[in-house]
Amino acid sequence: MSRVEDSTNAGAVQHHDAADFHAEDSSYLEKRTLRKGSAGWLLLAGLGVSYVISGDYAGWNNGLAEGGFGGLLIAGVLIAGMYLAMVLGMAELSSALPAAGGGYTFARRALGPWGGFATGTAILIEYSIAPAAIATFIGSYVESLNLFGITDGWWVYLAVYAIFIGIHLTGAGEALKAMFVITVIALVGLVVFAISAVGLFDSGNLFDIAPTDAVGASSFLPFGLIGIWAAVPFAIWFFLAIEGVPLAAEEARDPERNVPRGIIISMVVLLVTAVTVLFLATGAMGAEGLSTSGNPLVEALGDGTAAKVVNYIGLAGLVASFFSIMYAYSRQTFALSRAGYLPKSLSVTNSRKAPTLALVVPGTIGFVLSLTGEGAMLLNMAVFGAAVSYVLMMVSHIVLRKREPGMRRPYRTPGGVVTTSFALVIATAAVIATFLVDPVAALWTFVAFAGFMTYFALYSRHHLVANSPDEEFAVVARAEEELV
């Protein structure tokens, strides 16, 4: 075991986890503070729905081409169970460790600096790439609706990044309220769709894909048992990014109560919307036709007034997710930078207590990625990052339950480690499934992940900030262990 050295504020501390820590002076953290008390449970629940709601409008339906209705349904049930179990685990972790780092904070306490940075990196990859994919979908929507006479998507990509980064720079309270309004509009669109689609529903349409000769193939599973696995990444789109709610912990009122409440309520809402669109859209149009649709809810309704209304509101759904995930990537970048894992300049906040460069730098990278126009591939890359982070977060919950049973937990996960172990198994299968569906996207994401870890190994692990909030959680845990 390596030695532990005491330090002054300017000194360094090397702990048993092979990383060097430096305590910064008070001015360092004063320049890196977020606005407290900006969100109650309602805004947090809205944030959780907002992260995900674009996935109800498009993307999930491509899973019909991989597994048919039955394959996507079974994959959806498994993934919904995984997310519900994961959300319950994260509700506990966020009540015990309320900090802007979210999953990174949890893993840092449980798995040390390497595990913390690996988890934060996976989350950051997910949240940085997902807006780029959504920007391409927004561009396609704007072009198809012939809005503003725009025929070249890159102008749209630039506009949405510039406008929404600008709104976020005004502060978390203002940004979350604007996001909440947009999310409510998107939910109204789903209600309009559901009411209109009920009259078009035909159960025979659910099974109109002809069975293949795959093992276990039938009208219910036209692509056989392997189709269930192949549909998993698309089932994830129904819930992708909900795990970002704890990233708002430092800006929430009474985070120990409101963060768990917000993430659980948003999960319940998203379960309802997922079931609604999966059954009604497929039953209205047919699995085969819907499987290749770029605008499934609108095409399922045909050419009537309701379809036009849903088409326009669908743009609000995409904007809601784009807007909220931008918030998530900025807070994850902020937390990792403040603790020294990423360049420290990224965590400096402006007069409105918004992290300027944490919004601008990942946004610039996302804009460049959006210029590829490869929305589907970008989303698959985001799914890979998400699935890796889920594995690490569930391991963190299990480790902390076993190693620190006495930790203060205002909310406790029903079922304890049994619940999160289920999520861990499904998340591991999801990581493997991303290689099955799009190995190129998974490989590129793995390369990016490896690049971040190399940066940590060679540089940032020697420049960590001991008195950042996330690191202090770990210091407290270490001190308690030494007293035992």
C-alpha positions in Angstrom: 0.0 0.0 0.0 1.4 3.4 -0.9 1.8 6.0 1.8 -0.6 8.8 2.6 0.9 12.3 3.0 -0.6 15.2 4.7 -0.6 18.4 2.7 -1.2 22.1 2.8 -3.5 23.8 0.4 -0.7 23.9 -2.2 0.5 20.4 -1.5 -0.3 17.0 -3.0 -1.7 13.9 -1.5 -1.1 10.4 -2.9 -3.7 7.9 -1.8 -3.9 4.1 -2.0 -5.7 4.4 -5.3 -2.6 5.6 -7.2 -3.7 9.2 -7.9 -2.3 12.5 -6.8 -4.6 15.0 -5.1 -4.0 18.8 -4.6 -6.2 20.9 -2.4 -7.1 24.2 -4.1 -7.8 27.5 -2.2 -11.3 28.9 -1.6 -11.2 31.1 -4.7 -10.9 28.0 -6.9 -14.3 26.6 -5.8 -15.9 30.1 -5.6 -15.4 30.3 -9.4 -16.9 26.9 -9.8 -20.2 27.0 -8.0 -23.7 26.3 -9.4 -26.9 28.1 -8.4 -28.5 26.3 -5.4 -32.3 25.7 -5.1 -33.1 26.2 -8.8 -35.3 23.1 -9.1 -37.9 21.2 -7.1 -39.2 17.7 -7.8 -41.6 18.9 -10.6 -38.8 20.4 -12.6 -36.6 17.4 -12.0 -39.3 15.0 -13.1 -39.8 17.2 -16.2 -36.0 17.1 -16.8 -36.1 13.3 -16.7 -39.0 13.1 -19.2 -37.4 15.8 -21.4 -34.1 13.8 -21.7 -36.0 10.9 -23.2 -39.1 12.1 -25.0 -37.6 12.4 -28.4 -37.2 8.6 -28.3 -40.9 8.2 -28.3 -41.2 10.2 -31.5 -38.6 8.4 -33.6 -35.8 5.8 -33.4 -37.4 3.0 -31.4 -39.3 1.8 -34.5 -36.1 0.7 -36.2 -36.1 -2.1 -33.7 -39.0 -3.7 -35.6 -36.7 -4.3 -38.4 -34.4 -6.2 -36.1 -36.8 -8.2 -34.0 -40.4 -7.6 -35.3 -43.1 -6.6 -32.9 -42.6 -9.5 -30.6 -38.8 -9.1 -30.4 -39.0 -5.4 -29.7 -41.8 -6.0 -27.1 -39.7 -8.6 -25.2 -36.6 -6.4 -25.5 -38.7 -3.4 -24.3 -40.0 -5.3 -21.3 -36.4 -6.3 -20.3 -35.0 -2.9 -20.9 -37.9 -1.2 -19.0 -37.2 -3.5 -16.1 -33.5 -2.7 -16.3 -34.2 1.1 -16.3 -36.8 0.8 -13.5 -34.3 -1.2 -11.3 -31.5 1.2 -12.2 -33.6 4.3 -11.4 -34.4 2.8 -8.0 -30.7 2.2 -7.4 -29.8 5.7 -8.6 -32.5 7.2 -6.4 -30.7 5.7 -3.4 -27.3 6.8 -4.5 -28.4 10.3 -5.3 -30.0 10.7 -1.9 -26.8 9.6 -0.2 -24.4 11.5 -2.5 -26.1 14.6 -3.9 -23.5 16.2 -6.2 -23.4 17.5 -9.8 -21.3 14.5 -10.8 -24.2 12.0 -10.8 -22.9 8.6 -11.8 -19.3 9.7 -11.6 -19.8 10.7 -8.0 -21.4 7.4 -7.1 -18.6 5.4 -8.9 -15.9 7.6 -7.4 -17.0 6.7 -3.9 -17.4 3.0 -4.7 -14.7 2.2 -7.3 -12.0 4.9 -6.8 -10.7 7.5 -9.2 -10.3 5.0 -12.1 -13.8 3.7 -11.8 -15.2 7.2 -11.2 -13.5 8.6 -14.3 -14.5 5.6 -16.4 -18.1 6.1 -15.4 -18.1 9.8 -15.9 -16.4 9.4 -19.3 -19.1 6.9 -20.5 -21.8 9.3 -19.4 -20.1 12.2 -21.0 -19.7 10.3 -24.3 -23.4 9.5 -24.2 -24.5 13.0 -23.5 -22.1 14.7 -25.9 -23.0 12.5 -28.9 -26.8 12.2 -28.4 -27.5 15.9 -29.0 -25.5 15.6 -32.3 -27.8 12.8 -33.4 -30.9 14.7 -32.3 -29.7 17.8 -34.2 -29.6 15.8 -37.4 -33.2 14.7 -36.7 -34.2 18.3 -36.0 -32.7 19.3 -39.3 -34.6 16.6 -41.1 -37.8 17.8 -39.5 -37.3 21.4 -40.4 -36.5 20.4 -44.0 -39.5 18.1 -44.3 -41.9 20.8 -42.8 -40.4 23.4 -45.2 -39.8 25.8 -42.3 -38.0 29.0 -43.0 -37.2 27.8 -46.5 -34.2 25.8 -45.2 -32.9 23.0 -47.4 -29.5 22.5 -45.9 -29.5 21.0 -42.4 -26.2 22.4 -41.2 -27.8 25.8 -40.7 -30.3 24.2 -38.4 -27.6 22.3 -36.4 -25.7 25.6 -35.9 -28.8 27.5 -34.9 -30.0 24.9 -32.3 -26.6 24.6 -30.7 -26.1 28.4 -30.6 -29.6 29.2 -29.3 -29.8 26.6 -26.6 -26.3 27.1 -25.4 -27.2 30.8 -25.1 -30.4 29.9 -23.0 -28.4 27.6 -20.7 -25.9 30.4 -20.1 -28.7 32.5 -18.5 -28.7 30.0 -15.6 -30.2 26.7 -14.6 -33.5 28.0 -13.2 -34.4 29.8 -16.5 -33.2 26.9 -18.6 -35.1 24.2 -16.7 -38.3 26.2 -16.8 -38.0 26.7 -20.6 -37.3 23.0 -21.0 -40.3 22.1 -18.9 -42.7 24.1 -21.1 -41.3 22.4 -24.2 -41.6 19.0 -22.6 -45.3 19.6 -21.7 -45.9 20.5 -25.4 -44.2 17.3 -26.5 -46.4 15.3 -24.1 -49.5 17.0 -25.5 -48.4 15.7 -28.9 -48.3 12.2 -27.6 -51.8 12.5 -26.2 -53.1 13.8 -29.6 -51.3 10.9 -31.3 -52.8 8.3 -28.8 -56.4 9.6 -29.2 -56.1 9.6 -33.0 -54.4 6.2 -33.2 -56.9 4.2 -31.2 -59.4 4.3 -34.0 -56.8 3.0 -36.5 -55.5 0.2 -34.3 -55.6 -3.4 -35.8 -54.0 -6.1 -33.8 -53.2 -8.0 -37.1 -50.8 -5.1 -38.0 -48.6 -6.0 -35.1 -47.5 -9.3 -36.8 -47.4 -8.5 -40.5 -43.7 -9.2 -40.9 -43.2 -12.6 -42.5 -41.2 -15.1 -40.4 -37.6 -15.9 -41.5 -35.8 -19.2 -41.1 -34.0 -18.0 -38.0 -34.0 -20.2 -34.9 -37.3 -19.7 -33.0 -38.9 -17.7 -35.8 -42.7 -17.2 -35.8 -45.2 -14.5 -36.6 -44.6 -13.1 -33.1 -40.8 -13.4 -33.5 -40.2 -13.1 -37.2 -36.4 -12.9 -36.8 -36.2 -15.6 -34.2 -34.7 -15.4 -30.7 -31.7 -13.5 -31.9 -34.1 -10.7 -32.9 -34.8 -10.0 -29.3 -31.2 -9.3 -28.6 -30.8 -7.2 -31.7 -33.8 -5.1 -30.7 -32.3 -4.2 -27.3 -30.4 -1.0 -28.4 -33.6 0.4 -30.0 -35.7 -0.4 -26.9 -33.1 1.6 -24.9 -34.2 4.7 -26.9 -37.5 4.7 -25.0 -35.6 5.5 -21.8 -32.1 6.7 -22.9 -30.6 9.5 -20.7 -33.1 9.4 -17.8 -30.2 8.6 -15.6 -29.1 12.2 -16.0 -31.6 13.6 -13.3 -29.0 13.3 -10.5 -26.7 15.6 -12.4 -29.0 18.4 -11.2 -28.5 17.5 -7.5 -26.4 20.6 -6.6 -29.0 22.9 -8.2 -32.0 21.2 -6.6 -34.0 22.2 -3.5 -33.8 19.5 -0.9 -31.9 17.1 -3.2 -32.1 14.2 -0.8 -35.9 14.1 -1.3 -36.5 15.8 -4.6 -33.9 14.0 -6.8 -35.2 10.5 -6.0 -38.8 11.7 -6.3 -38.1 13.4 -9.6 -36.3 10.5 -11.3 -38.9 7.9 -10.1 -41.9 10.0 -11.3 -40.3 10.6 -14.7 -39.7 6.9 -15.1 -43.3 6.1 -14.5 -44.4 8.7 -17.1 -41.9 7.3 -19.6 -43.2 3.7 -19.0 -46.7 4.9 -20.0 -45.5 6.8 -23.1 -43.4 3.8 -24.3 -46.2 1.3 -24.1 -48.6 3.8 -25.8 -46.4 4.5 -28.9 -45.2 0.9 -29.3 -48.6 -0.6 -29.4 -50.7 2.1 -31.0 -48.2 3.2 -33.7 -47.4 -0.4 -34.8 -51.0 -1.4 -34.6 -52.1 1.6 -36.7 -49.5 1.3 -39.5 -48.1 -2.2 -39.3 -44.7 -3.5 -38.1 -43.3 -3.9 -41.6 -44.1 -0.4 -42.8 -43.2 1.3 -39.5 -39.8 -0.5 -39.3 -38.2 1.8 -41.8 -40.1 5.0 -41.1 -38.2 8.2 -40.2 -41.3 9.8 -38.7 -43.3 6.8 -37.3 -46.0 8.6 -35.3 -46.9 10.9 -38.2 -46.9 8.1 -40.8 -49.0 5.9 -38.6 -51.7 8.5 -38.5 -51.8 9.1 -42.3 -52.5 12.5 -43.9 -55.2 13.9 -41.6 -55.1 17.0 -39.3 -53.9 15.0 -36.3 -50.9 13.8 -38.3 -50.0 17.4 -39.1 -50.4 18.5 -35.5 -48.2 15.6 -34.3 -45.7 16.4 -37.0 -45.2 19.9 -35.8 -45.2 18.9 -32.1 -42.7 16.2 -32.8 -40.2 18.9 -33.4 -40.9 20.1 -29.9 -40.1 16.6 -28.6 -36.7 16.6 -30.4 -36.0 20.1 -29.1 -36.8 19.1 -25.5 -34.4 16.2 -25.5 -31.7 18.2 -27.3 -32.1 21.1 -24.8 -32.1 18.9 -21.7 -29.2 16.6 -22.7 -27.2 19.7 -23.3 -27.8 20.5 -19.7 -26.6 17.0 -18.7 -23.4 17.1 -20.7 -22.5 20.5 -19.2 -23.0 19.3 -15.7 -21.0 16.1 -16.2 -18.2 18.1 -17.8 -18.4 20.6 -15.0 -18.1 18.0 -12.3 -15.2 16.1 -13.9 -13.3 19.4 -14.6 -13.9 20.8 -11.1 -12.3 17.7 -9.6 -9.4 17.8 -12.1 -10.2 14.8 -14.3 -10.7 17.1 -17.2 -9.0 20.5 -17.9 -10.0 22.8 -14.9 -10.9 25.7 -17.1 -14.0 23.8 -18.2 -15.7 24.2 -14.8 -15.5 28.0 -14.4 -19.0 29.4 -14.1 -20.3 32.8 -15.2 -22.1 35.5 -13.3 -25.3 33.4 -13.6 -23.6 30.4 -12.2 -23.7 28.5 -15.5 -20.5 26.6 -16.6 -19.6 28.5 -19.8 -16.9 26.3 -21.4 -18.6 23.1 -20.2 -21.5 24.2 -22.4 -19.5 25.5 -25.3 -16.7 23.0 -25.8 -18.8 19.7 -25.9 -21.4 21.7 -27.9 -18.8 22.6 -30.5 -17.7 18.9 -30.7 -21.3 17.9 -31.0 -21.9 20.4 -33.8 -19.0 19.0 -35.8 -20.3 15.5 -35.3 -23.7 16.5 -36.5 -22.2 17.6 -39.8 -21.7 13.9 -40.6 -25.5 13.6 -40.9 -25.2 10.0 -39.5 -28.0 10.4 -36.9 -28.6 6.6 -36.5 -24.9 5.8 -36.1 -24.4 8.7 -33.6 -27.3 7.4 -31.5 -25.9 3.9 -31.4 -22.6 5.4 -30.2 -24.5 7.2 -27.5 -26.3 3.9 -26.5 -22.9 2.2 -26.2 -21.6 4.9 -23.8 -24.9 4.7 -21.8 -24.8 1.0 -21.5 -21.2 1.0 -20.2 -22.1 3.6 -17.6 -25.1 1.6 -16.5 -22.9 -1.4 -15.8 -20.5 0.7 -13.7 -23.2 2.5 -11.8 -25.0 -0.7 -10.8 -21.6 -2.2 -9.7 -21.2 1.0 -7.6 -24.6 0.5 -5.9 -23.8 -3.1 -5.1 -20.3 -2.3 -3.8 -21.5 0.5 -1.6 -24.3 -1.6 -0.1 -21.7 -4.4 0.8 -18.8 -2.2 1.8 -20.7 0.7 3.5 -23.9 -0.7 5.0 -24.0 2.1 7.5 -23.9 4.9 4.9 -26.7 7.4 5.4 -29.4 6.7 2.8 -32.5 8.8 3.0 -34.0 6.7 0.3 -33.3 2.9 0.0 -33.8 0.8 -3.1 -36.6 -1.7 -2.8 -35.0 -5.2 -3.1 -31.5 -3.7 -2.5 -28.7 -5.4 -4.4 -31.1 -7.9 -6.0 -32.8 -5.1 -7.8 -29.5 -3.5 -9.1 -28.0 -6.9 -9.9 -30.9 -7.5 -12.3 -30.1 -4.1 -13.9 -26.4 -5.0 -14.1 -27.1 -8.3 -16.0 -29.3 -6.6 -18.6 -27.0 -3.7 -19.0 -24.1 -6.0 -19.7 -26.1 -7.8 -22.3 -27.0 -4.3 -23.8 -23.3 -3.5 -24.2 -22.7 -6.7 -26.1 -25.9 -6.0 -28.2 -24.5 -2.7 -29.4 -21.7 -4.6 -31.2 -24.3 -6.9 -32.7 -26.4 -4.0 -34.2 -23.7 -1.5 -35.3 -20.2 -2.8 -34.6 -18.6 0.3 -36.3 -20.4 2.7 -34.0 -19.5 0.6 -31.0 -15.9 0.4 -32.0 -15.5 4.1 -32.6 -17.1 4.8 -29.2 -14.7 2.3 -27.6 -11.8 4.1 -29.2 -13.0 7.5 -27.8 -13.5 5.9 -24.4 -9.9 4.5 -24.5 -8.6 7.9 -25.5 -10.1 9.5 -22.4 -8.7 6.8 -20.1 -5.3 7.2 -21.6 -5.5 10.9 -20.9 -6.4 10.1 -17.3 -3.6 7.5 -17.0 -0.9 9.8 -18.3 -2.0 13.2 -17.0 -5.1 14.0 -15.1 -4.9 11.4 -12.3 -1.8 13.3 -11.1 -3.7 16.6 -10.9 -6.9 15.8 -9.0 -8.6 18.3 -6.6 -8.9 16.9 -3.1 -11.4 19.4 -1.9 -13.9 19.3 -4.7 -17.3 18.1 -3.5 -17.1 14.7 -5.3 -13.6 14.0 -4.0 -14.6 15.0 -0.5 -17.3 12.3 -0.4 -14.6 9.8 -1.1 -12.3 11.4 1.6 -15.0 11.0 4.2 -15.5 7.4 3.3 -11.7 6.7 3.6 -11.5 8.5 6.9 -14.4 6.4 8.3 -12.7 3.2 7.1 -9.5 4.2 8.9 -11.4 4.8 12.1 -12.9 1.3 12.1 
